Amino acid sequence: MRYFDHNATHPLSAAARAAWLDAVERFPANPSSPHRWGARAATALDEAREKLAARLGCSPFELVWNSGATEAINASIQHLATTADGELWYSAIEHPCTVASAQRWFAGRQRAIPVRRDGVVDWDWIATELPRQRPAAIALMAANNETGVLQPWSGVRELCAQQGLPCLVDAAQWVGKLPAHGLGRSDFLAGCAHKFGGPQGVGFMKCPAKFHPLLVGGPQEDGRRAGTENVAGILALVAALEERETALELPGRRLPAVLEPRLAWRDRFIADLKTALPGVEIVGEGAPRLWNTVAALMPAAADCRRRWVVKLDKLGFAVSTGSACASGKEQPSHVLAAMGYRTDESDRMLRFSAGWDTTEEDWRALLDAIRQAATELQVV
């Protein structure tokens, strides 16, 4: 099976697996326990926190370990709701966990920032509306999980800093795919391990020292998140990120060398796909996008997305229809709707998301499988 659903979950990397196995042997104790074994586990957590902070560009004391980006975003938004007046502004293409959290904690006082047709948040709208109404905070994802379109999170963060507004950045799809340094300057930050080769169920957030915790009942993480830390998972997270970040380092280059061939493979796939299936549209093609993601509106067919996914699965390829967190719901993509696509158009979208181990040959094989599936579905 060739795997093209890495935006949902990246398989565990060898570095993360080795770190996890080592940690369960060396640090079996609860890091809150008062004995030496507990102290060793706590020290391992502190060292991991320092490594992550160095990569993000923030203080280790600002980082909290948790179960992943969904928890981080829920916790951050409920904190903002209890400490700030006004509306929460978030882009109309945010992950469902941001939208749902805003609806729960900012009920009646949330506002969606529109995006352009290419999937990039409307900067002019923000610049126009800010002088008219001061929000409680702005939330923006760094890279969209469905389309791969990159967002101007750095510029929005700087604008928020100038206005004295908190900024929440969802970096789940950015971290481990693009250089992470600078993300740590965000007031609130969310990330998770399983998007870049770490284990599922572990992640981190950046938040202030005086934080209203979502989870209570223990003093862990300086009182900002109750519950025993997942030591092995955290060490595996950091090991996976260190591996990715080392590959993404920029020694005098504008683009990490490791990304150049991968961008070329993606773009060649797109060109060949358009040739093979005239009428295919690449969502967000005119905007900067993640090197690993292609969101394509496929030729029309009855029950289009499901039939494509099932057919490609039988041919040995795992692909997606969009957000894994929203799969199984009979609803059109809110991301594509915000970009101006009709329901009948968004119902034709497939997402192909590669990983670090995906090869040029894998992309070529995917194209061959799509050609075969198109013939069997009688859409060409």
Helices and strands as residue ranges (DSSP letters): E 2-3, H 14-26, H 36-56, G 60-62, E 63-66, H 69-83, E 88-91, H 96-105, E 110-113, H 123-129, E 137-141, H 153-163, E 167-170, G 183-185, E 188-192, G 193-195, E 203-206, G 221-223, H 231-247, H 259-276, E 281-282, E 293-297, H 304-314, E 317-318, G 324-326, H 334-338, H 343-346, E 349-353, H 360-377
